[in-house]
């Protein structure tokens, strides 16, 4: 049968197919891409790529670029911690740039002019996010020759002048644009920031008020590659006291010696916690990496940095030697350095460990004095999810610092390192990881290597500031959980105790049963449920000295004063075993023993012998014993972790006790307070302890000391 079509019908069919191919299908593909992007589906990229192959439009490319770089929220880095930011990768940023540069090569129609300008703005924002000054200058010059882009090129030229602290040049451009009729939120921002950098707080507040009063439809989430400006006005309102001084912090930010431009600089009071969001920046690095804050009030501050996350996928932050920065009618200079990561050769990602030992080897870092190896431990290790923590592990020889570029480890050694209680429901229970240890059968554990200098400062690491754990070296422990381990994982401790005790009746030397029971009995499976007598009895029968030392440390470290005195002989014997391995555990447990005996001079001497760290208890002991100079000296020791106690406020108050001695009854009240800090457990009674001292002391130095301790212990939270 023949089918005859009229020419008109045939043409209509062809038109329908052409419209479908040239418009309906591409637009449908773009709609799917947009939908998937809103759902954060990784498949969105596939549909965006399909769309731009079918439709050479500006709109599709711009949407695709925006899906790759959703915003320019900064990853925030302080001495006290870091976090935030978008999960933008370097590949995402590179692909977005490619798409936007393709747009700039096009000749936009009248309907596409706004999209064309948006692409140009986004491309300049990416240059700022990357810290690429040369590229930003080239884009500014390109825009200066294009009538559609000229005004925007001048806006970014003004921004570059502002960042370089060329305020007059920046202000001239802003005035020129406003006089030419440009009405743009970015001009409000630039005027406010120029005023703020020069200390004109009220003028800055006025300009930000103008910005806030704009119709929300005029404003965007990001300006100049930053999400800071939406909350900037509110930050100014609450920060007048902070910005009331004349002190300035200057400094430089570099990556392997090269300047990092457009890095935001923040400050926080050094009282614990961090604040992300970026609205509180007080400086931006110029094209040479230098910065200078606006005038700041006297105080002790943690200086932070805000950087686009995509820059941190191959970098390590080298902590500043300065720690906290103290401003007291003076300026301070600080430097912040980022370094390249180095390679771990072994293990490879997902390497299966079939026996008890594994080797970690790594690339040499020439400046390194020593290295540490840290596994990443997840709260749900079998699922590789939940919270995580890292801590150095010791090799088969009991060493935790390595001078070479490889080290051998035993899983059984690491497994016996322990933890403590966790709050479950309405009671404190022993955390399952405290018994099961760090390496569970069936679990996967990322491995990180750090390089340090002779002053114990981090040089660099194999682990960048932003990455995914499945992309780094890791070991998978072969095997499955035993019946006893399953009971512990479910926190069914009475059942686990019975299970392991039954095993020991038939197999008195069973390592898993002994290790698990020692930790359950020695730490206590819940608050108030210990059996130290049984724990020490089990430890006596262990022939492996390293295993014995690990289990003794897990038990001794969790004992309180009354328990130490009750089992004093076992504690003394345990310390002797620990001392054979030459680590800090023996010294710290000796300190606890002397505290229990109320021999505070001997306790202080034990802490002085610690090699890797100094706790603030040592400072409190020096003050308690009246050795005020020694207390201040130890605050500056390389082994003391950065703390607000290192500031002049605390040190001056300590020295003031000797220069202007308080009355004897006030010194007595201070010593009672310090003993509470030294003995532990003060947090539960913090208000009682704090109020008791401040109600019995008028001396300004004593009150300053207790307030600084109050802040450093985070008693305000």
Residue pairs with C-beta under 8 A, 6 or more apart in sequence:
5 13
22 55
25 54
26 51
26 54
26 55
26 57
26 60
27 55
29 47
29 50
29 51
29 54
30 47
30 48
30 51
30 55
30 59
30 60
30 63
32 47
33 44
33 47
33 48
33 50
33 51
33 63
33 64
33 67
34 44
34 63
36 43
36 44
36 47
37 44
37 48
37 63
37 67
44 67
45 64
45 67
45 68
48 60
48 63
48 64
48 67
49 64
51 60
51 64
52 60
52 61
52 64
52 99
57 112
58 103
58 106
58 108
58 112
58 115
58 116
58 119
59 112
59 115
61 99
61 100
61 102
61 103
61 119
62 99
62 100
62 103
62 115
62 118
62 119
62 122
64 96
64 99
65 95
65 96
65 99
65 100
65 119
65 122
66 96
66 122
68 88
68 92
68 93
68 95
68 96
68 99
69 86
69 88
69 92
69 93
69 96
69 122
69 126
69 129
70 86
70 88
71 86
71 221
71 222
71 227
72 86
72 125
72 129
72 222
72 225
72 226
72 227
72 308
73 84
73 85
73 86
73 227
73 277
73 278
74 84
74 85
74 226
74 227
74 228
74 264
74 276
74 278
74 306
74 307
74 308
74 309
75 82
75 83
75 84
75 85
75 306
75 307
75 308
75 309
75 312
75 465
75 466
76 82
76 83
76 84
76 85
76 266
76 274
76 275
76 276
76 277
76 278
76 304
76 305
76 306
77 304
77 305
77 306
77 307
77 317
77 465
78 266
78 268
78 274
78 302
78 303
78 304
79 302
79 303
79 304
79 319
79 320
79 323
79 324
79 642
80 268
80 270
80 272
80 273
80 274
80 302
81 274
82 274
82 317
82 465
83 274
83 276
84 276
84 277
85 276
85 308
85 309
85 466
86 308
86 309
87 309
87 466
88 308
88 309
88 310
89 310
89 313
90 310
90 311
90 313
90 314
92 310
93 126
93 129
93 130
93 310
96 122
96 126
97 123
97 126
100 119
100 120
100 122
100 123
100 126
101 123
103 115
103 116
103 119
104 116
104 119
104 120
104 123
104 142
106 112
106 116
108 115
108 116
108 148
113 148
116 148
117 148
117 149
117 152
120 139
120 143
120 149
120 152
121 152
123 139
124 136
124 139
124 140
124 152
124 156
125 222
125 224
125 225
126 225
127 133
127 135
127 136
127 139
127 225
128 136
128 159
128 224
128 225
128 226
128 262
129 225
129 262
129 308
129 310
129 311
130 308
130 310
130 311
131 260
131 261
131 262
131 263
131 311
132 261
133 160
133 261
133 287
136 156
136 160
137 160
139 153
139 156
140 153
140 156
140 157
140 160
141 153
142 149
142 153
143 149
143 150
143 152
143 153
143 156
144 150
144 153
144 154
146 153
151 177
151 180
151 182
154 173
154 176
154 177
155 173
155 177
155 184
155 186
155 187
155 190
156 224
157 173
158 169
158 170
158 173
158 174
158 177
158 190
159 170
159 186
159 190
159 224
160 287
161 167
161 169
161 170
161 173
162 170
162 190
162 193
162 194
162 197
163 261
163 262
163 284
163 285
163 286
163 287
164 286
164 287
165 197
165 286
165 292
167 194
167 197
167 198
170 190
170 194
171 191
171 194
174 187
174 190
174 191
174 194
177 184
177 187
178 187
185 211
185 214
185 218
185 219
185 220
185 223
186 223
186 224
188 207
188 208
188 210
188 211
188 214
189 207
189 211
189 223
189 224
189 229
189 232
191 207
192 203
192 204
192 205
192 207
192 208
192 211
192 232
193 204
195 201
195 203
195 204
195 207
196 204
196 236
196 243
196 294
197 294
198 294
199 243
199 294
199 295
201 236
201 240
201 243
204 236
205 233
205 236
205 237
208 232
208 233
208 236
209 233
211 219
211 229
211 233
212 233
219 230
221 227
221 230
223 229
225 262
225 308
226 264
226 278
226 281
226 306
227 277
227 278
228 264
228 277
228 278
228 279
228 281
229 279
230 279
231 277
231 279
232 279
234 279
235 279
235 280
236 243
239 280
241 297
242 267
242 296
242 297
242 299
243 294
243 295
243 296
243 297
244 295
244 297
245 295
245 296
245 297
245 298
245 327
246 295
246 329
247 295
247 296
247 297
247 298
247 327
247 328
247 329
247 330
247 331
247 332
248 292
248 293
248 294
248 295
248 296
248 331
249 265
249 267
249 282
249 283
249 292
249 293
249 296
249 301
249 303
249 325
249 327
249 331
249 332
249 333
249 334
250 290
250 291
250 292
250 293
250 331
250 332
250 333
250 334
251 265
251 290
251 291
251 303
251 333
251 334
251 335
251 336
252 259
252 285
252 288
252 289
252 290
252 291
252 335
252 336
253 259
253 260
253 263
253 265
253 285
253 289
253 291
253 305
253 335
253 336
253 337
253 338
254 260
254 289
254 335
254 336
254 337
254 338
255 315
255 337
255 338
255 339
256 338
256 339
256 340
258 289
259 285
259 287
259 288
259 289
259 290
260 285
260 289
260 307
260 338
261 285
261 286
261 287
261 288
261 289
262 284
262 285
263 284
263 285
263 289
263 291
263 305
263 306
263 307
264 278
264 281
264 283
264 284
264 305
264 306
264 307
265 281
265 282
265 283
265 284
265 285
265 291
265 293
265 303
265 304
265 305
265 306
266 275
266 278
266 280
266 281
266 282
266 303
266 304
266 305
266 306
267 280
267 282
267 293
267 296
267 301
267 302
267 303
267 304
267 325
268 274
268 275
268 280
268 301
268 302
268 304
269 299
269 300
269 301
269 302
270 300
270 301
270 302
270 324
270 644
270 647
270 711
271 644
271 711
271 712
271 714
271 716
272 711
272 712
272 714
272 717
273 714
273 717
274 302
274 304
278 306
281 306
282 293
282 294
282 296
283 291
283 292
283 293
283 294
284 291
285 291
296 327
297 327
298 327
298 328
298 329
299 326
299 327
300 324
300 325
300 326
300 327
300 644
300 647
300 649
301 324
301 325
301 326
301 327
302 324
302 325
303 320
303 325
303 334
305 317
305 336
309 466
310 466
312 464
312 465
312 466
313 464
313 465
313 466
313 467
314 340
314 341
314 464
315 338
315 339
315 340
315 341
315 464
315 465
316 338
316 339
316 340
316 341
316 458
316 460
316 461
316 463
316 464
316 465
317 336
317 337
317 338
317 465
318 336
318 337
318 338
318 339
318 457
318 458
318 459
318 460
319 457
319 458
319 642
320 334
320 335
320 336
321 455
321 457
322 332
322 334
323 642
323 643
323 646
324 642
324 643
324 644
324 646
324 647
325 332
325 334
326 332
326 647
326 648
326 649
328 648
339 459
339 460
340 460
341 460
341 461
341 462
341 463
341 464
342 362
342 363
342 364
342 365
342 449
342 451
342 460
342 461
342 462
343 362
343 363
343 462
344 360
344 361
344 362
344 363
344 447
344 448
344 449
344 462
344 472
344 473
345 361
345 362
345 363
346 359
346 360
346 361
346 406
346 473
347 353
347 358
347 359
347 360
347 447
347 473
347 474
347 475
348 473
349 470
349 471
349 472
349 473
349 474
350 444
350 474
350 476
351 358
351 473
351 474
351 475
351 476
352 475
352 476
352 478
353 411
353 475
353 476
353 477
353 478
354 478
356 410
356 411
356 412
357 396
357 408
357 409
357 410
357 411
358 408
358 409
358 411
358 475
359 406
359 407
359 408
359 409
360 373
360 406
360 407
360 409
360 447
360 449
360 473
361 405
361 406
362 371
362 405
362 406
362 449
362 462
363 405
364 405
365 371
365 451
365 459
365 460
367 451
367 453
367 459
368 451
368 452
368 453
368 459
369 403
369 452
369 453
369 454
370 401
370 402
370 403
370 451
370 452
371 401
371 402
371 403
371 405
371 449
371 450
371 451
371 452
372 392
372 400
372 401
372 402
372 449
372 450
372 452
373 392
373 393
373 395
373 402
373 407
373 409
373 447
373 448
373 449
374 390
374 391
374 392
374 393
374 447
374 448
374 449
374 450
375 390
375 393
375 414
375 438
375 439
375 445
375 446
375 447
375 448
375 475
376 388
376 389
376 390
376 445
376 446
376 447
376 448
376 469
377 388
377 389
377 390
377 391
377 433
377 438
377 445
378 384
378 385
378 386
378 387
378 388
378 443
379 385
379 386
379 387
379 388
379 433
380 386
381 433
381 440
381 443
381 444
381 445
382 440
382 442
382 443
384 443
384 444
384 469
384 470
390 448
391 417
392 400
393 400
393 409
393 413
393 414
393 417
393 438
394 400
394 409
394 413
394 414
394 583
395 402
395 407
395 408
395 409
396 408
396 409
396 410
396 413
398 546
398 581
398 582
398 583
399 407
400 583
400 612
411 439
411 477
412 511
412 547
413 546
413 547
413 550
414 437
414 438
414 439
415 436
415 437
415 438
415 439
415 515
416 437
416 515
416 547
416 550
416 551
416 554
417 437
417 438
417 550
417 554
418 434
418 435
418 437
418 519
418 523
418 550
418 554
419 431
419 433
419 434
420 430
420 431
420 434
420 523
420 558
421 428
421 429
421 430
421 431
421 434
421 523
421 524
421 526
421 527
422 428
422 429
422 430
422 431
423 429
424 491
427 526
427 527
428 526
428 527
429 491
429 493
429 525
429 526
430 491
430 493
430 519
430 520
430 523
430 524
430 525
430 526
432 488
432 489
432 490
432 491
434 519
434 523
434 554
435 488
435 496
435 516
435 519
435 520
436 485
436 488
436 489
438 445
439 445
439 475
439 477
440 477
440 481
440 485
441 477
441 478
441 479
441 480
441 481
441 482
441 485
442 476
442 477
442 479
442 480
442 481
443 476
443 477
444 474
444 475
444 476
444 477
445 474
445 475
445 476
445 477
446 469
446 472
446 473
446 474
447 472
447 473
447 474
447 475
448 461
448 462
448 463
448 472
449 461
449 462
450 458
450 460
450 461
450 462
450 463
451 458
451 459
451 460
451 461
452 458
452 459
453 459
455 638
456 612
456 638
456 639
462 472
462 473
463 472
481 489
482 512
483 499
484 496
484 499
484 500
484 503
484 512
484 513
484 516
485 512
485 516
487 493
487 495
487 496
487 499
488 496
488 516
488 520
493 520
493 525
493 526
494 525
496 516
496 520
497 517
497 520
497 525
500 510
500 512
500 513
500 516
500 517
501 513
501 517
503 510
503 512
503 513
504 510
504 513
504 514
504 517
507 513
508 541
509 541
511 544
511 547
514 538
514 541
514 542
514 551
515 547
515 551
517 534
517 535
517 538
518 535
518 538
518 539
518 551
518 554
518 555
519 551
519 554
519 555
521 530
521 531
521 532
521 534
521 535
521 538
522 530
522 532
522 535
522 551
522 554
522 555
522 558
523 530
523 554
523 555
523 558
524 530
524 558
530 563
532 555
532 559
532 563
532 566
532 567
532 570
533 567
535 555
536 555
536 567
536 570
539 548
539 551
539 552
539 555
539 574
542 548
542 551
545 577
545 580
546 581
548 577
549 577
549 578
549 580
549 581
549 585
552 574
552 577
552 578
553 574
553 578
553 585
553 589
555 574
556 571
556 574
556 575
556 578
556 589
556 592
557 585
557 588
557 589
559 567
559 571
559 592
560 680
560 681
561 595
561 596
561 679
564 571
564 592
564 593
564 596
565 596
565 597
568 593
568 596
571 589
571 593
572 593
574 589
575 586
575 589
575 590
575 593
578 585
578 586
578 589
579 586
583 611
584 610
584 611
584 612
584 613
587 606
587 607
587 609
587 610
588 606
588 607
588 610
590 606
591 603
591 606
591 607
591 617
594 600
594 602
594 603
594 606
595 603
595 678
595 679
600 621
600 624
600 625
600 678
601 625
603 621
603 678
604 618
604 621
604 622
604 625
607 614
607 615
607 617
607 618
607 621
608 618
610 639
611 639
612 639
613 639
613 640
613 641
614 634
614 637
614 639
614 640
616 643
616 645
616 677
616 712
617 677
617 678
618 634
619 631
619 634
619 635
619 645
620 674
620 677
620 678
621 674
621 678
622 628
622 630
622 631
622 634
623 631
623 654
623 657
623 670
623 674
623 705
624 671
624 674
624 675
624 678
626 658
628 654
628 655
628 657
628 658
629 655
629 658
631 654
632 651
632 654
632 655
634 640
635 643
635 645
635 646
635 650
635 651
636 646
640 646
643 712
644 650
644 708
644 711
644 712
645 708
645 709
645 712
647 708
649 704
649 708
650 704
650 705
650 708
652 701
652 704
653 700
653 701
653 702
653 704
653 705
653 708
654 701
654 705
656 700
656 701
657 667
657 701
657 702
660 701
661 667
662 670
662 697
662 699
662 701
662 702
663 699
665 696
666 696
666 697
666 698
666 699
666 702
667 702
669 692
669 693
669 696
669 697
669 702
670 693
670 697
670 702
670 705
670 706
672 692
672 693
673 689
673 692
673 693
673 706
676 682
676 685
676 689
677 709
677 713
682 689
682 713
683 713
683 715
686 710
686 713
686 715
690 706
690 710
690 715
693 702
693 706
694 703
694 706
697 703
697 706
710 716
